[in-house]
């Protein structure tokens, strides 16, 4: 729906809409999964959006405008999705095992953004990791790694 609205306004103004993130872009699939875990317990908070922005910008080497566009498109994609399969199948085709593990790691970073993990978040992480072919051992190791990084003091001598 968002895509149709943008296209409509582009047609009205005579401009051609430039889509930076197509439906088959693995970055969109990854961002939609991150949005999903960030919004499991409600709307995308300001703090969660900032964390999501920083994560996507650094991992995908995007500028601010493209990162904001990716988040907006990912929010719409997550709302339209009926399951995780569309996103995970795209990621499975586009990424090797290490790349898929990086996606799981990014998801854990979003889960730990508020400092706690709910049972809903744990369940989503289990299901998505399984669909991505990331073993339970790897998923748990990534979880502990991210949890340890989150608990480290930011001021190091």
C-alpha positions in Angstrom: 0.0 0.0 0.0 2.8 2.4 0.9 4.4 1.6 -2.5 1.2 2.5 -4.3 0.8 5.8 -2.5 4.4 6.8 -3.3 3.8 5.8 -6.9 0.6 7.8 -7.1 2.2 11.0 -5.8 5.2 10.4 -8.1 2.8 10.2 -11.1 1.0 13.3 -10.0 4.2 15.4 -9.8 5.6 13.9 -13.0 8.5 12.4 -11.1 9.5 8.8 -11.3 9.8 7.1 -8.0 13.2 5.5 -7.4 12.9 2.4 -5.4 16.1 1.7 -3.5 14.8 -1.5 -1.7 12.9 -3.9 -3.9 10.9 -6.8 -2.6 13.8 -9.2 -3.4 16.5 -7.2 -1.5 17.9 -9.2 1.3 18.5 -6.0 3.3 14.7 -5.4 3.3 14.1 -9.0 4.4 16.6 -8.6 7.3 15.2 -5.2 8.3 11.6 -6.5 8.3 12.7 -9.3 10.7 14.4 -6.7 12.9 11.3 -4.6 12.9 9.2 -7.6 13.8 11.3 -8.4 17.0 11.4 -4.7 17.8 7.6 -4.4 17.7 6.6 -7.7 19.4 5.4 -5.8 22.5 3.9 -2.8 20.8 4.8 0.0 18.4 8.3 0.8 17.3 9.5 3.1 20.1 11.9 6.0 19.6 14.7 4.1 21.4 14.1 1.0 19.3 14.0 3.0 16.1 17.3 4.6 17.0 18.9 1.2 17.7 17.4 -0.2 14.5 18.7 2.8 12.5 22.2 2.5 14.0 22.3 -1.3 13.3 21.1 -1.1 9.7 23.2 1.9 8.9 26.4 0.3 10.2 25.8 -3.2 8.9 24.6 -2.3 5.4 26.8 0.9 5.1 23.9 3.2 4.3 23.5 7.0 4.7 20.8 8.4 7.0 18.2 8.9 4.2 18.6 5.4 2.9 18.5 4.0 6.4 15.3 5.8 7.1 13.8 4.7 3.8 14.8 1.1 4.6 13.1 1.3 8.0 9.9 2.7 6.5 9.7 0.0 3.8 10.6 -2.7 6.4 7.8 -1.6 8.7 5.3 -1.8 5.8 6.7 -5.2 4.7 6.4 -6.5 8.3 2.8 -5.4 8.5 1.9 -7.1 5.3 3.7 -10.3 6.0 1.7 -13.4 7.1 4.7 -15.4 8.2 8.5 -15.3 8.3 9.0 -17.6 5.3 9.1 -14.9 2.6 11.9 -13.1 4.5 13.9 -16.2 5.5 13.7 -17.9 2.2 15.1 -14.7 0.5 17.9 -14.6 3.1 18.7 -18.3 2.6 19.1 -17.7 -1.1 21.1 -14.5 -0.8 23.4 -15.2 2.2 25.9 -17.9 3.2 25.9 -19.5 6.6 28.0 -16.7 8.1 25.7 -14.1 6.7 22.6 -15.8 8.1 24.3 -16.0 11.5 25.0 -12.2 11.2 21.2 -11.7 10.7 20.4 -13.7 13.8 23.1 -11.7 15.7 21.5 -8.4 14.6 18.1 -9.7 15.7 19.5 -10.5 19.1 20.9 -7.0 19.3 17.4 -5.7 18.7 15.9 -8.0 21.3 18.4 -6.9 23.9 18.0 -3.2 23.1 15.6 -2.8 26.0 17.8 -5.0 28.3 15.4 -7.9 28.6 14.2 -10.9 26.6 10.5 -11.9 26.6 9.2 -15.4 25.9 7.7 -14.0 22.7 11.1 -12.7 21.6 12.7 -16.0 22.5 10.1 -17.9 20.4 10.6 -15.7 17.4 14.3 -16.0 17.6 14.0 -19.8 17.8 11.6 -20.0 14.8 13.6 -17.5 12.6 16.9 -19.1 13.4 15.5 -22.5 12.5 14.2 -21.2 9.2 17.6 -19.6 8.5 19.3 -22.9 9.2 21.2 -21.5 12.2 21.6 -24.3 14.7 20.3 -24.1 18.2 23.9 -24.1 19.4 24.9 -21.2 17.2 21.7 -19.3 18.1 22.5 -19.7 21.8 26.1 -18.7 21.4 25.1 -15.6 19.5 22.6 -14.8 22.2 25.2 -15.0 24.9 27.7 -13.0 22.8 25.2 -10.2 22.3 24.1 -10.3 26.0 27.7 -10.1 27.1 28.4 -7.1 24.8 25.3 -5.4 26.1 26.3 -5.8 29.7 29.9 -4.5 29.2 30.6 -1.0 30.5 30.9 1.5 27.7 33.7 3.4 29.4 36.9 1.3 29.0 40.2 2.5 30.3 
